[in-house]
Amino acid sequence: MSTLVWDLVQLQRLTGTRAGKLLQLTPAKLDRTGDAWQYNVDGHKTVHHGHSRIVTIGRRSQEILSPRLMELSGTDHEIRGNWGTHHWG
Protein backbone atom coordinates (compact mmCIF):
# COMPACT_ATOMS: atom_id res chain seq x y z
CA MET A 1 0.00 0.00 0.00
CA SER A 2 1.43 3.40 -0.93
CA THR A 3 2.09 6.03 1.74
CA LEU A 4 -0.64 8.21 0.24
CA VAL A 5 -3.27 5.52 0.63
CA TRP A 6 -1.96 4.54 4.06
CA ASP A 7 -2.25 8.17 5.23
CA LEU A 8 -5.84 8.32 4.02
CA VAL A 9 -6.70 5.05 5.79
CA GLN A 10 -5.12 6.30 9.02
CA LEU A 11 -7.03 9.60 8.83
CA GLN A 12 -10.28 7.72 8.29
CA ARG A 13 -9.57 5.57 11.32
CA LEU A 14 -8.50 8.45 13.55
CA THR A 15 -11.27 10.90 12.60
CA GLY A 16 -14.18 8.63 11.68
CA THR A 17 -14.53 10.57 8.44
CA ARG A 18 -15.39 9.06 5.08
CA ALA A 19 -12.67 9.04 2.43
CA GLY A 20 -14.65 11.26 0.07
CA LYS A 21 -14.96 13.99 2.69
CA LEU A 22 -11.26 13.80 3.54
CA LEU A 23 -10.43 14.15 -0.13
CA GLN A 24 -12.48 17.38 -0.24
CA LEU A 25 -10.40 18.96 2.53
CA THR A 26 -8.68 22.24 1.66
CA PRO A 27 -6.48 24.41 3.87
CA ALA A 28 -9.26 27.04 3.89
CA LYS A 29 -11.76 24.55 5.39
CA LEU A 30 -9.47 23.79 8.32
CA ASP A 31 -9.38 25.88 11.49
CA ARG A 32 -5.88 25.41 12.88
CA THR A 33 -6.08 28.02 15.66
CA GLY A 34 -6.39 25.59 18.59
CA ASP A 35 -4.51 22.54 19.80
CA ALA A 36 -7.12 20.39 18.08
CA TRP A 37 -7.88 21.48 14.52
CA GLN A 38 -11.43 21.58 13.23
CA TYR A 39 -12.63 20.69 9.74
CA ASN A 40 -16.06 22.01 8.76
CA VAL A 41 -17.37 19.39 6.34
CA ASP A 42 -19.45 20.71 3.43
CA GLY A 43 -22.32 18.72 1.94
CA HIS A 44 -22.41 15.95 4.52
CA LYS A 45 -25.32 13.51 4.68
CA THR A 46 -27.45 15.39 7.26
CA VAL A 47 -26.94 18.96 6.04
CA HIS A 48 -30.49 18.98 4.68
CA HIS A 49 -31.70 18.62 8.30
CA GLY A 50 -29.80 21.77 9.29
CA HIS A 51 -26.97 19.89 11.01
CA SER A 52 -23.33 20.84 10.74
CA ARG A 53 -20.45 18.35 10.74
CA ILE A 54 -17.26 19.43 12.45
CA VAL A 55 -14.41 16.92 12.47
CA THR A 56 -11.88 17.33 15.26
CA ILE A 57 -8.35 16.64 14.11
CA GLY A 58 -6.04 15.67 16.94
CA ARG A 59 -2.27 15.57 17.23
CA ARG A 60 -1.69 12.28 15.36
CA SER A 61 -3.99 13.29 12.50
CA GLN A 62 -2.23 16.65 12.34
CA GLU A 63 1.11 14.88 11.94
CA ILE A 64 -0.31 12.98 8.97
CA LEU A 65 -2.02 15.99 7.40
CA SER A 66 0.69 18.62 7.86
CA PRO A 67 2.98 17.50 4.99
CA ARG A 68 -0.02 17.23 2.64
CA LEU A 69 -1.23 20.70 3.63
CA MET A 70 2.23 22.18 3.07
CA GLU A 71 2.06 20.91 -0.51
CA LEU A 72 -1.26 22.75 -0.91
CA SER A 73 -0.18 25.92 0.89
CA GLY A 74 -1.39 29.08 -0.84
CA THR A 75 -3.90 27.18 -2.98
CA ASP A 76 -7.57 26.35 -2.77
CA HIS A 77 -6.96 22.86 -4.14
CA GLU A 78 -8.49 19.92 -2.36
CA ILE A 79 -6.40 17.16 -0.87
CA ARG A 80 -7.93 15.14 -3.72
CA GLY A 81 -5.31 16.82 -5.91
CA ASN A 82 -2.69 14.97 -3.93
CA TRP A 83 -4.43 11.65 -3.50
CA GLY A 84 -6.76 11.70 -6.48
CA THR A 85 -4.04 11.08 -9.03
CA HIS A 86 -3.06 7.83 -7.36
CA HIS A 87 -4.37 4.68 -9.00
CA TRP A 88 -6.38 2.90 -6.31
CA GLY A 89 -6.45 -0.54 -7.93
SULZI-V61613 format. One record per pair of residues at least 12 apart in sequence whose ideal C-beta (glycine too) atoms are under 6 Angstrom apart, sorted by sequence separation. I is the first residue (numbers start at 1). J is the second residue. D is the distance in whole Angstrom. If there is no record, write none. Layout:
BEGIN
<<I,J,D> <I,J,D>>
END
This chain:
BEGIN
<<41,53,4> <40,54,6> <68,82,5> <38,54,5> <39,55,4> <39,57,6> <21,41,5> <36,56,5> <37,57,4> <36,58,6> <17,55,5> <15,55,5> <27,69,6> <27,72,6> <14,60,6> <15,61,6> <14,61,5> <11,61,6> <26,76,6> <26,78,5> <11,64,6> <10,64,6> <24,78,5> <25,79,5> <23,79,6> <7,64,5> <23,80,4> <23,83,6> <8,83,6> <4,83,5> <4,86,5>>
END
